[in-house]
Amino acid sequence: MSINKLVVLIAALMLASFVRSVPVSAQIVCDPTDPAADCDGDGIPNGLDTCDNLDPLADCDGDGIANGLDPCDDLDPAADCDNDGVANADDECPDTVAGTPLVIGDTTCEVSGLDTVLPSGCSLSEALAEEILACVEGAKNHGKFVSCVAKTTNALKKAKVISGSQKGQIQSCAAQSNVGQKTKPPKH
């Protein structure tokens, strides 16, 4: 073996020994202490971010479901988390549950077709509940409440939002409810 080859071999061994002795540092993708960085990728800089979207136990969209189990980000405007056909950004009722019945006071109303979703993202049942709530808040007694519901449902039928059959079923349910009725003291 020539001296030149021996020198190259020793140099290679020394270089290999040197490289193995220097620890390779982990590559930092994002510095969590940098307030301008967005380490969890939610579009909110670390300095302003109040929730780590990468933490599976956190609930960053506030829907009561931990990130690790949440199938939908309620804060994503393009998503449709309640699957009603209306994007979160345009959905006035973001938690619509198909088939939820209309409830008036203590009475659950059996009215067909109220799970229809309106352009607002609310089911017809949810929209009616809002209208009826206005009647509840404005009624001084049961008769006034039932009258308000009748006026409301008559207007909705005229506007072709509900059918005549639905109008009658809702009015009947309102009449059967306890809304506006005085409670009788228990007999002794």
Order of alpha helices (4+ residues) and beta strands (2+ residues): alpha-beta-beta-alpha-alpha-alpha
